[in-house]
Amino acid sequence: METVVAHPANKEQMNAIKAFMKALKVDFKVQKSPYNAEFVAKIEKSRQEIKEGKGVRIKVEDLWK
């Protein structure tokens, strides 16, 4: 069989997914993220800032200078 991975954005979506799976009698398991939510939020914020052109870029050849 295949594996389906869902990424619900909020608790409401998670509850809907669980209800759907139970209604279809599909076995499923819920795993918590091994990462701290605050840490993940910081990383996502940094990625967004880079996309917006903010931040400092250092060339690879300048890293050890």
Phi and psi in degrees as GROMACS dihedral restraints (atoms count N, CA, C in turn):
[ dihedral_restraints ]
;  ai    aj    ak    al  type     phi  dphi    fc
    3     4     5     6     1  -100.5    20    10
    4     5     6     7     1   161.7    20    10
    6     7     8     9     1  -110.7    20    10
    7     8     9    10     1   137.3    20    10
    9    10    11    12     1  -113.6    20    10
   10    11    12    13     1   129.2    20    10
   12    13    14    15     1  -114.8    20    10
   13    14    15    16     1   124.4    20    10
   15    16    17    18     1  -111.6    20    10
   16    17    18    19     1   149.5    20    10
   18    19    20    21     1  -126.3    20    10
   19    20    21    22     1    79.3    20    10
   21    22    23    24     1   -65.5    20    10
   22    23    24    25     1   142.2    20    10
   24    25    26    27     1   -85.2    20    10
   25    26    27    28     1   -18.6    20    10
   27    28    29    30     1  -154.6    20    10
   28    29    30    31     1   176.7    20    10
   30    31    32    33     1   -65.6    20    10
   31    32    33    34     1   -34.6    20    10
   33    34    35    36     1   -61.2    20    10
   34    35    36    37     1   -44.6    20    10
   36    37    38    39     1   -65.1    20    10
   37    38    39    40     1   -39.7    20    10
   39    40    41    42     1   -62.6    20    10
   40    41    42    43     1   -43.7    20    10
   42    43    44    45     1   -63.4    20    10
   43    44    45    46     1   -38.6    20    10
   45    46    47    48     1   -65.2    20    10
   46    47    48    49     1   -41.8    20    10
   48    49    50    51     1   -63.4    20    10
   49    50    51    52     1   -44.8    20    10
   51    52    53    54     1   -60.8    20    10
   52    53    54    55     1   -44.4    20    10
   54    55    56    57     1   -63.0    20    10
   55    56    57    58     1   -41.6    20    10
   57    58    59    60     1   -61.6    20    10
   58    59    60    61     1   -46.7    20    10
   60    61    62    63     1   -64.2    20    10
   61    62    63    64     1   -41.3    20    10
   63    64    65    66     1   -64.6    20    10
   64    65    66    67     1   -40.6    20    10
   66    67    68    69     1   -62.4    20    10
   67    68    69    70     1   -35.1    20    10
   69    70    71    72     1   -87.8    20    10
   70    71    72    73     1    -0.3    20    10
   72    73    74    75     1    57.3    20    10
   73    74    75    76     1    44.0    20    10
   75    76    77    78     1   -98.5    20    10
   76    77    78    79     1   128.0    20    10
   78    79    80    81     1   -68.9    20    10
   79    80    81    82     1   137.9    20    10
   81    82    83    84     1  -151.2    20    10
   82    83    84    85     1   161.2    20    10
   84    85    86    87     1  -135.1    20    10
   85    86    87    88     1   150.5    20    10
   87    88    89    90     1  -111.0    20    10
   88    89    90    91     1   128.7    20    10
   90    91    92    93     1  -118.5    20    10
   91    92    93    94     1   134.3    20    10
   93    94    95    96     1   -79.8    20    10
   94    95    96    97     1   151.6    20    10
   96    97    98    99     1   -68.5    20    10
   97    98    99   100     1   137.9    20    10
   99   100   101   102     1   -74.9    20    10
  100   101   102   103     1    -4.4    20    10
  102   103   104   105     1  -101.6    20    10
  103   104   105   106     1   146.6    20    10
  105   106   107   108     1   -66.2    20    10
  106   107   108   109     1   131.1    20    10
  108   109   110   111     1   -60.1    20    10
  109   110   111   112     1   -36.0    20    10
  111   112   113   114     1   -65.1    20    10
  112   113   114   115     1   -41.0    20    10
  114   115   116   117     1   -63.2    20    10
  115   116   117   118     1   -45.3    20    10
  117   118   119   120     1   -61.5    20    10
  118   119   120   121     1   -41.1    20    10
  120   121   122   123     1   -61.9    20    10
  121   122   123   124     1   -39.5    20    10
  123   124   125   126     1   -64.1    20    10
  124   125   126   127     1   -42.7    20    10
  126   127   128   129     1   -63.6    20    10
  127   128   129   130     1   -45.6    20    10
  129   130   131   132     1   -63.0    20    10
  130   131   132   133     1   -39.4    20    10
  132   133   134   135     1   -62.6    20    10
  133   134   135   136     1   -43.4    20    10
  135   136   137   138     1   -63.3    20    10
  136   137   138   139     1   -41.9    20    10
  138   139   140   141     1   -61.8    20    10
  139   140   141   142     1   -41.3    20    10
  141   142   143   144     1   -65.2    20    10
  142   143   144   145     1   -40.7    20    10
  144   145   146   147     1   -61.8    20    10
  145   146   147   148     1   -40.4    20    10
  147   148   149   150     1   -63.3    20    10
  148   149   150   151     1   -42.3    20    10
  150   151   152   153     1   -61.5    20    10
  151   152   153   154     1   -32.7    20    10
  153   154   155   156     1   -83.4    20    10
  154   155   156   157     1    -0.8    20    10
  156   157   158   159     1    88.7    20    10
  157   158   159   160     1     6.6    20    10
  159   160   161   162     1   -86.8    20    10
  160   161   162   163     1   164.5    20    10
  162   163   164   165     1   102.7    20    10
  163   164   165   166     1   179.3    20    10
  165   166   167   168     1  -116.3    20    10
  166   167   168   169     1   130.7    20    10
  168   169   170   171     1  -109.3    20    10
  169   170   171   172     1   133.7    20    10
  171   172   173   174     1  -122.3    20    10
  172   173   174   175     1   129.9    20    10
  174   175   176   177     1   -68.1    20    10
  175   176   177   178     1   147.7    20    10
  177   178   179   180     1   -57.9    20    10
  178   179   180   181     1   -41.5    20    10
  180   181   182   183     1   -68.2    20    10
  181   182   183   184     1   -17.4    20    10
  183   184   185   186     1   -94.0    20    10
  184   185   186   187     1    -2.1    20    10
  186   187   188   189     1   -60.4    20    10
  187   188   189   190     1   -37.0    20    10
  189   190   191   192     1  -100.9    20    10
  190   191   192   193     1    15.3    20    10
